[in-house]
Amino acid sequence: MMELTDKLMKEYSIEVVRKEVWHNKENMALVEELDKGSVCGGLPYYYNEATKKTICGEANYEELKKWARV
């Protein structure tokens, strides 16, 4: 997924913030809070602050672009 997010950031000059959750309890708590009430419960987890839309798990490039609204 990193290749796809890198491509998205380069092609559309947008920022996708990556947070390490395995060794960072604060980041994991953030993911758990954002995912509350969702069926995801796993990684990768994408959250768009502007639209409040999520992607749970792997996605293809078109899905990622739609999520990012580009």
Backbone torsions as a table, in degrees:
resi	resn	phi	psi	omega
1	MET	NA	-25.6	179.9
2	MET	-61.6	-38.1	178.4
3	GLU	-60.6	-41.5	-179.2
4	LEU	-69.6	-40.9	178.5
5	THR	-69.1	-36.1	175.0
6	ASP	-60.5	-44.7	179.4
7	LYS	-62.3	-44.1	179.8
8	LEU	-61.0	-45.9	-179.6
9	MET	-64.3	-39.9	-178.5
10	LYS	-70.6	-46.6	-175.5
11	GLU	-70.3	-33.9	-172.9
12	TYR	-117.1	7.1	178.7
13	SER	49.5	47.3	176.0
14	ILE	-115.4	164.9	-180.0
15	GLU	-109.4	129.7	171.1
16	VAL	-116.3	114.9	-177.6
17	VAL	-86.4	127.2	178.3
18	ARG	-102.4	134.9	179.4
19	LYS	-124.9	129.1	177.5
20	GLU	-80.2	125.8	-175.2
21	VAL	-113.5	-16.2	-177.0
22	TRP	-66.7	-43.7	-177.3
23	HIS	-107.5	1.4	-176.5
24	ASN	-121.3	103.3	-176.1
25	LYS	-64.6	-34.5	179.3
26	GLU	-64.7	-43.1	178.4
27	ASN	-66.3	-39.5	178.0
28	MET	-64.4	-40.6	177.8
29	ALA	-62.0	-37.7	177.4
30	LEU	-63.0	-46.5	178.1
31	VAL	-59.9	-44.8	179.7
32	GLU	-62.1	-38.7	178.6
33	GLU	-67.5	-46.0	179.7
34	LEU	-65.1	-31.9	-176.8
35	ASP	-87.6	-1.4	-177.4
36	LYS	-54.7	128.8	179.6
37	GLY	82.7	-0.7	-180.0
38	SER	-95.2	171.9	178.1
39	VAL	-100.1	4.8	-174.7
40	CYS	-67.0	-76.4	179.7
41	GLY	64.7	18.2	-178.8
42	GLY	-154.1	-170.9	-177.3
43	LEU	-128.6	153.7	-0.7
44	PRO	-70.1	154.5	-179.9
45	TYR	-132.2	124.5	-179.5
46	TYR	-116.2	134.3	179.4
47	TYR	-132.4	125.5	178.4
48	ASN	-97.5	111.3	-177.0
49	GLU	-61.3	-35.0	-177.2
50	ALA	-71.5	-42.3	-174.8
51	THR	-103.2	-12.7	-176.3
52	LYS	65.9	15.3	178.7
53	LYS	-86.5	151.9	-178.4
54	THR	-125.5	160.3	166.3
55	ILE	-126.3	130.4	-179.4
56	CYS	-112.3	114.7	-179.6
57	GLY	88.2	-168.8	-178.4
58	GLU	-71.4	150.6	178.5
59	ALA	-141.7	158.6	175.1
60	ASN	-85.8	173.9	-174.4
61	TYR	-63.4	-39.6	179.6
62	GLU	-63.8	-40.8	177.0
63	GLU	-64.0	-40.1	179.4
64	LEU	-65.2	-41.8	177.3
65	LYS	-63.1	-42.5	179.5
66	LYS	-63.0	-43.1	178.0
67	TRP	-59.6	-41.5	-178.2
68	ALA	-79.8	-10.5	-180.0
69	ARG	61.3	46.8	178.1
70	VAL	-108.9	NA	NA
